[in-house]
Amino acid sequence: MIFQKMDGETLVKKPGDLEGSMFKINDLKNCNVFIFDHTSQMTIDRCEDCIFVIGPVKNAIFIRDSKRCQFTVACG
């Protein structure tokens, strides 16, 4: 599952949408992202000026090449 190449959107995954699967987020700009379901692992690449509220992530969250983003994350 993935959110990618969006600008100015509010993106939400509700409880039960992911059911523990891995999730990727790529190339977002000016977005608000809310992940309210558990995931095994998350990768966030090349995002700019975004707000992320993410949790819980069982293993690891990888954040690479992102600029001016705010993160609130629950991670094991």
Secondary structure by P-SEA (a helix, b strand, c coil): cccccccccccccccccccccbbbbccccbbbbbbcbbbcbbbbccccbbbbbccccccccccccccbbbbbbccc
